[in-house]
Amino acid sequence: MSSRTPSSPPARSERLARSPVVRHAGQLWLAIGPGSILATDPTLTGELDRFADAMAAADQAVADLRSQQADPPAPRPRWQR
């Protein structure tokens, strides 16, 4: 009888804020050309995380502004016309 354990689902990869950095299985990789390099320097990975957070906040702010612009203006009371 085999003692194999079920394999875990493949880790999801995501590009970090439209940069050449990819987060895969909780690790940051620099994806350049046909290869990739694991980013292990804590200063670099900390800066990359801060950059990603700032980009996500900026993207959300832009989305919020676009949503507000898409909403029709509230009707003004008749006495202000």
C-alpha positions in Angstrom: 0.0 0.0 0.0 1.3 3.5 -0.9 1.5 6.2 1.7 1.1 9.0 -0.8 -0.7 12.1 0.4 -2.9 14.0 -1.9 -1.0 16.7 -3.8 -1.8 20.3 -2.9 -3.3 22.4 -5.6 -0.8 24.3 -7.7 0.2 27.6 -6.3 -1.3 30.7 -8.0 1.1 33.2 -9.5 0.3 36.9 -9.8 2.2 39.7 -11.3 3.1 42.4 -8.8 1.6 45.8 -9.9 2.4 45.4 -13.6 6.1 44.9 -13.0 8.5 42.1 -13.9 8.0 40.7 -10.4 5.8 37.7 -9.8 4.5 36.5 -6.4 4.4 32.7 -6.5 3.7 30.5 -3.4 4.4 33.4 -1.1 7.8 34.2 -2.7 8.8 37.0 -5.0 10.5 36.2 -8.3 12.1 38.6 -10.8 10.8 37.3 -14.1 13.2 38.6 -16.8 13.4 37.2 -20.3 13.1 33.4 -20.4 14.1 32.9 -16.8 13.4 34.1 -13.2 15.4 34.8 -10.1 14.1 34.3 -6.5 14.2 37.6 -4.6 15.5 36.8 -1.1 16.9 40.1 0.1 14.6 41.4 2.8 15.2 45.0 1.9 14.3 44.4 -1.7 11.2 42.3 -1.0 10.0 44.8 1.6 10.3 47.6 -1.0 8.5 45.5 -3.6 5.7 44.8 -1.1 5.4 48.6 -0.3 5.4 49.3 -4.0 2.6 46.8 -4.6 0.6 48.2 -1.8 1.0 51.8 -3.1 0.0 50.7 -6.6 -3.1 48.8 -5.3 -4.2 51.9 -3.4 -3.7 54.1 -6.4 -5.6 51.7 -8.6 -8.4 51.7 -6.1 -8.5 55.5 -5.9 -8.7 55.7 -9.7 -11.5 53.1 -9.8 -13.4 55.0 -7.1 -13.1 58.3 -9.1 -14.3 56.6 -12.3 -17.2 55.1 -10.4 -18.2 58.5 -9.1 -18.0 60.0 -12.6 -20.2 57.2 -14.0 -22.9 57.9 -11.5 -25.5 60.4 -12.7 -25.4 63.7 -10.8 -27.9 64.0 -8.0 -31.0 66.1 -8.9 -30.8 69.7 -7.5 -33.7 71.1 -5.6 -36.0 73.4 -7.7 -35.1 76.5 -5.8 -31.4 76.2 -6.9 -32.2 76.1 -10.6 
